[in-house]
Structure formats: C-alpha cells, structure tokens
Amino acid sequence: MHYFDAHTHVNFAAYNEDREECILRAKDAGVGMNVVGTQLDTSTSAVALAEKYDNVFATIGLHPIHTSRSYHDVNELGPSFAEASKGNGGQEGFTSRGEIFDAKAYEALGLRPRVIAVGECGLDYYRAEANTKELQKKIFIEQIELANKLGKPLMLHIRNAYEDALEIIKAHAKVKGDVHFFAGDWEIAKKFLELGFTLSFTGVITFTRDYNEVIKKAPLDMILSETDAPYVTPVPHRGKRNEPLYVQEVVRAIANIRGDNLETVAGQMSKNAHRVFMLE
C-alpha cells in the first residue's frame, strides 16, 4: 500500500452502484483504506468489505449524530430511508433513527481481525440540541471503554466540541488514535499531539488554506491522509463524488503545503497508518 485512506465510507449508499469498482480502482493504484462505520449496520457492512478485499480494513462505532434524532444524508443511508422516515413522523431530510449503543454487538464486531479501530465516535455539537450533548458524552465514554477493552485505537469525530472531547479523553482513554477531519487551530492540535493522537486531513486542504498552519507545524509522523469519501472531493475532482483513489491528491497537497518531497510524504503517511492502526 503506497497510499492509505485513513477514513472513508465506501460502505455508504452513495456507492451502491459501483462499490467494488471503487475499491478495485484504489487497489490498482496501491491505495489501502479504512472503511468507517457510523451505526451498527454501516459498521457491519464495513467489516464485510474488509473481509472480502485485501486492501480494506474496518472501523466500527456509533457516530455522535446518530445517538439521537439526526440529520439524514442520502449519501449515507439512501433516498429510500428518507422516504421511510417521513412515515415515522420525521421531517423531510431528518430521521428519528437514534441508536442505543449496544456494547456487546459492537464488541463482537470489534473482535474480528480486520477491525482496526473503534469509531467514528466523539462529540458533534454542530446540530446538537442542548439536551442531547450529555447523551453524546455518555456514549462517547462507552466507546472509549470498548476501545480500551479491545486494545484498538479510537477514530474520533469532533465538531465544535474539541475542549469537551479532550476532557473526556484525558479522563477515560487508555488507547491513542486519530482525530478524523481535524479542523482545529494549532493550539488545539498541540493538545491532541501531546496525548499521542494523530491528526488526519481531507481533500478540503486542496481548496482552502485554513489548515496550512497545522499541517506545516505538526510532525510529519503524526499526520494521516484521508478522503472522508463520498464527501469533500479534492481538486481537481471537485463536482464529482469522492472516492478512496483520490487520497493521492490529499497526500500531494500535504507535501506541497509542507514543501516536502511527494514520495517522502507518501511513504511516511503509509508508515503512520501502519503504526497507528497496528497493520500487519
């Protein structure tokens, strides 16, 4: 694996028509990938893909927005689910699909050899109501405890909640992991780096300079590349659905921002992924 996409969602509905082709395009280009679950069903499908394709690994967990009534994205669950949610009293574009975290079910998945992390878990205050934040914190802690038990790293999703997440991690985590789609400033970045967490960056760095300071200042061995596909498609593929193959553009952008050699950065990104996720 010359490149590694540390966070992708080819298990989502957006790939129902060409999932295998996407995975094999990446494989042909030397791209390995970590397919990340957001609920029990997408975690289960991530594991199934990891057990079918040798360039695929899986992460299992419950996304904070799915711990209660959440925004519905057709790329994740498909248009048919949006229609069904209307019949259950939901508004168009929303669903009451709040999932109770089933620790035993997730532990059973997490014991599978191709599962390399727990997540994406964390805190997301972007659309959260005040009364849902405590539930997010509770389930975040439960997933940290699962990661501790399994001895596998965390895949963190944190949005508008870095300080609260840091407090919880310091109090409960015995494992390290990765801060997916890091969007904080350098002061926040340093706090995660001091705890031994890597920071991963997406295709958004190809069309904004907001992340340049952190990418330049962070040690190269503490950075991971990801696509978060099907979202945030990098330049020069803007306007198309994202896919793991395009992680190459993220690595190229990291090299350009840092002023480093592309081959050096690509090699280090792959080494970092192998270390963080304990890949054989």
N, C-alpha and C positions, 0 to 999 in steps of 0.2 A: 504494500500500500504506500504509494508515493505521496498521496494526499489523504487526509482524514476529515470527514464532515462530522464534527462532534455532536451535532444536534440537527436532526432532520425528521420530517413527518411523512415519509412515503407510505405509511400506513393509513393516511387520511383519505377521505373520499375524493379529493382532487386528483388522485392517481388511479381511480378505479378502472379507467380505460387503458392505461399503459404502464401499470406498476412495474411489471417485470422488465419491460424495455428500459425504463428509467434506471432501475438497479443495474442492469447489464451494461448500459451506456457508461455508468460510473465505473463499473468493474473493468471494462475495456481500457479506461483511462487511468487505471491504478488508484481509484478512489474507494476507500473504505468508508463506512458510515455507521453512525449510531442512531437507530430509529427509536424515537422517544414517544412513550405513551402519555396520554393526558387523562385517561379514565381507565377503568378496568377492561373495557372492551378494546380500546386502542392499545393498551398495554399488552393484552393478549395477542392482538394481531401483530404487534411489533416483535414479540417473541417468535411467533410463527414464521415471520420473514427471516429473522436471524437464524432460525434452524433450517431454513431452506437454502439460503445464499451465503457463500463463504466470505463475502466482503461486507456482510451486515451483522451488526451487534444490536442489542436491545437495551432500553432503559424502561423501567416500569414505575408508574406512580400516578398520583391524582393531582392534577393542575389546580391551583388555588381558585380559579374562577369556576371550577366545577364542583366546589364544595357546597354551593348553594345556587339559587336561581342565577343563570348566567347568560351572557351574550352568546347567541348562536351564530356560528360561522359555517356557511355551506361548504367551504373548503375542507372543514374538519369532519362534519357528520353527514353532509349531503343535503340536497334540497328536500328529499322525502321526509327527513327528520323535522325540518322546519314546518312542513305542512302538518305533520302529526302533532307538533307542539301546539298548533292553533286549536286543535280539537280538545286539548287538555287544559284549555283556558289560558294558554300563553299568548302573548302578543307576537305579531309577525317579527321575525328576526330574534326572538328570545325563546328560551325554554326554561321550564321549572326542573330540569334534569340536575338536581342536586344529588350528588353521590355520597353515601355514607362510607367512610373509609373502612374497608374490610381487611384488617391486618393479616388474617390467615390466608385469604385469597392472594393478596399481594406477596406474602412471604413464599407461598408455593411457587408463584411465578419467579420470584427473585432467586430461588434456589437453582433455577435452570442455568446450565453452564454458559449460555450465550448472553445472559443478562449481565451487564457491566456496571449499572448504576441504578440508583433509586431517584425517581423524579419524572416529569419535571414538577418539583414541589417547591413551595415557598409562600410568598405573600404577593398579592396583586391588589393594590388599593385604587387602581385607575377607575374602575366602575363600581367598586365595593360600597355598599351601604355601611353605615357605622356599626349596625348590629351584626354584620357578617364578618367583621375583622377578627373577633375573638374566635369564631369557628375556624377561620383560616389558620390562626395561630395554633389552635389545638391540633388540627390535622397535620400541620407542618411538623410539629413536635412528634407526632405519632410516626411520621415517615422518617424523620431523623432517627428515631429509636429503631425502626426497621433496618435502616442502613447500618446503624451500629451493630445490630444483631447479625446481619448478613456479612458485615465487613466489606461493604461495597460503597464506593463514593456517591456523593449527592450531586444531582443535576438540579441546580437552583433556577427558579423563575422568580425574579423580584422586580416589581414595578411600583414606583412611588412609595417604596417601603424599605429602603436599604437599612436604615438605622434600627428599625424593629427587627428585621431579619438578622442582623448582626448580633443583636442582644440574645435572640433565641439560639443562634448557632453557638455562641460562646458558652451558653448555659447547658446545652444538650449534646452537641455533636462530638463524637469521638473519631469520626472519619473526616476526610477532606472531600474535595470535589471541585466542581466547576460552576462559575456564575455565568449562566447562559445569557446571551444577548446583553452583555454588560453595557449600561448606559449612564453610569455614574461619572462623577468627576475624579480627578486624581486623588483627592483626599479620601474619598470613599474607596477607590481602588486600592490604596495602600492598606486600608484596614482588612480587606479580604486577602490581599497578598501576604500580610503578616500572619494570617491564620493558615496559610498554606493552600488557599483556594486559587485556582487558575481563573482567568477571565477569557471568555470567548466572544468573538466578533463575527458579525454577519455581513451580508452584501451591502448593508446601509453605508458602510465605510467607503464604498466606491462612489457615492454621490453626496456625501456631506463630510465636512471637516470636524464635526463635533467631537469625534473620538480620537483625533490625532494626538493630543497631548498624552493621553493614557497609553496609546499604542507605542509612542516613542519612549516613554519613561519606564514602562513595565519591562521586567527582564524577559528576554525572548523565550526562555524556558518556562515561563508562566502564562503563555498565551496559547489559546486554541482557536482553530478556524471552524466556522460552521456556516450553514446556509439558513437554518430555520425554515427550509422549504416546506410548503409552497409559497411562503411569504418573502418579502424584501428581496426581490430579484436584483442581482448586481448588474451594474454596467458591464458589458454592452448588451445585456439581455433584457433590459427594462421593458415592461409591457407584456412579457411572457410569464408563464408560470415558472416559478423557481424549481430547481432540482439539484440533487447532490453533486452532479457533474460540475456545477458552477462554483463549487467551493474553490476551484482553482483560481477564480477571479478574486476571491477574498484573500487568498494567500498572496496573490500578486499585489493586491492593494496594501497588505501589511508590509511587504517588502519595500514597496515604493514609499510608504509613509515613513518608514524607519531608515530608508536609504541603504538597505541591505541587499545582498545578492539573493535572487529569487530561489535558486537551488538550495542555498543555505537555510533560508526561511522555511521552504517546503519540507526539507529534511528534519528541521527542528520541530515543526508543527506535528509531524508524524511521530517523532520520538516523544513529544509531550503527551500525545494521546495514548501511546502505549504505556507510558508511566502512570498517568492519572487513572486510566481505566484498567490497568493491570492486564493488558492484552498479551497473549502468547505469540 
